[in-house]
């Protein structure tokens, strides 16, 4: 669901902020999670998944907060009292990823 929302499955996607690849990793995040080539799908997915796992744990398994932190940064979520920041982009992002996630889970049932 994150890959669909972030890059629409394009391993060469680049955002205006400089995020790259399937999970749209920023350079510092890629370094932190051992990603040497952000355009390499396997490295990008592994690094992005590790980052997302960290955020899920950081926010006590609250997937909405983890996704908000993935989009806006964990500092933004903390500044707003462990709530989804009032940024339209982030609020739409969380709704979109959760909808993709629910659809994917239903399709497997």
Phi, psi and omega per residue, in radians:
X1 nan -0.682 3.123
X2 -1.158 -0.766 -3.140
X3 -1.078 -0.747 3.133
X4 -1.058 -0.776 -3.123
X5 -1.258 -0.673 -3.047
X6 -1.325 -0.796 -2.978
X7 -2.316 -0.021 -3.050
X8 0.919 0.652 3.081
X9 1.211 0.343 3.125
X10 -1.699 1.908 -3.111
X11 -1.178 -0.241 3.136
X12 -1.782 0.168 -3.132
X13 -1.106 2.439 3.101
X14 -2.353 2.249 3.127
X15 -1.539 2.902 3.094
X16 -1.153 -0.376 3.117
X17 -1.500 -0.118 3.119
X18 1.737 0.131 3.060
X19 -1.317 2.513 -3.007
X20 -2.326 2.554 2.939
X21 1.585 -3.024 -3.060
X22 -0.976 -0.756 -3.110
X23 -1.814 0.218 3.043
X24 0.897 1.090 -3.131
X25 -1.468 2.345 3.007
X26 -1.381 2.737 -3.101
X27 -0.948 -0.786 -3.100
X28 -1.153 -0.695 3.119
X29 -1.150 -0.736 3.115
X30 -1.040 -0.820 3.116
X31 -1.041 -0.783 -3.100
X32 -1.033 -0.583 -3.092
X33 -1.851 0.315 2.988
X34 1.326 0.357 3.133
X35 -1.533 2.022 -3.135
X36 -1.575 -0.574 3.141
X37 -2.198 1.775 -3.087
X38 -1.137 -0.347 3.131
X39 -1.485 -0.223 3.105
X40 -1.306 2.038 -3.057
X41 -0.972 -0.753 -3.105
X42 -1.131 -0.809 3.128
X43 -1.124 -0.753 -3.103
X44 -1.105 -0.800 3.136
X45 -1.120 -0.732 3.140
X46 -1.131 -0.841 3.124
X47 -1.094 -0.795 3.132
X48 -1.129 -0.667 3.110
X49 -1.167 -0.694 3.095
X50 -1.120 -0.733 3.118
X51 -1.105 -0.787 3.136
X52 -1.111 -0.709 3.088
X53 -1.054 -0.764 3.088
X54 -0.994 -0.817 -3.105
X55 -1.139 -0.675 3.117
X56 -1.082 -0.776 3.090
X57 -1.162 -0.740 -3.118
X58 -1.011 -0.626 -3.106
X59 -1.870 0.635 2.984
X60 0.891 0.791 3.092
X61 1.144 0.320 3.078
X62 -1.526 1.773 -3.049
X63 -1.083 -0.648 3.132
X64 -1.082 -0.770 3.121
X65 -1.191 -0.673 3.107
X66 -1.083 -0.737 3.121
X67 -1.184 -0.686 3.082
X68 -1.069 -0.717 3.116
X69 -1.183 -0.625 3.096
X70 -1.075 -0.670 -3.090
X71 -1.460 -0.835 -3.003
X72 -1.810 -0.216 -3.084
X73 1.775 2.507 -3.101
X74 -1.155 -0.506 3.097
X75 -1.075 -0.674 3.125
X76 -1.130 -0.738 3.125
X77 -1.108 -0.703 3.126
X78 -1.174 -0.720 3.139
X79 -1.051 -0.514 -3.136
X80 -1.732 0.511 3.002
X81 1.186 0.692 -3.100
X82 1.001 0.797 3.042
X83 -2.228 2.806 3.072
X84 -1.121 2.187 -3.128
X85 -1.026 2.662 -3.091
X86 -1.403 0.646 3.106
X87 -1.633 2.208 -3.118
X88 -0.958 -0.774 -3.128
X89 -1.027 -0.788 -3.104
X90 -1.196 -0.750 3.122
X91 -1.084 -0.747 3.083
X92 -1.140 -0.687 3.132
X93 -1.049 -0.846 -3.126
X94 -1.055 -0.809 3.122
X95 -1.054 -0.768 -3.101
X96 -1.128 -0.835 -3.116
X97 -1.117 -0.753 3.122
X98 -1.102 -0.658 3.088
X99 -1.139 -0.772 3.086
X100 -1.055 -0.742 -3.132
X101 -1.088 -0.830 3.132
X102 -1.066 -0.762 3.129
X103 -1.078 -0.734 -3.139
X104 -1.124 -0.711 3.128
X105 -1.166 -0.711 3.133
X106 -1.151 -0.647 -3.139
X107 -1.121 -0.509 -3.139
X108 -1.417 -0.283 -3.082
X109 -1.378 nan nan
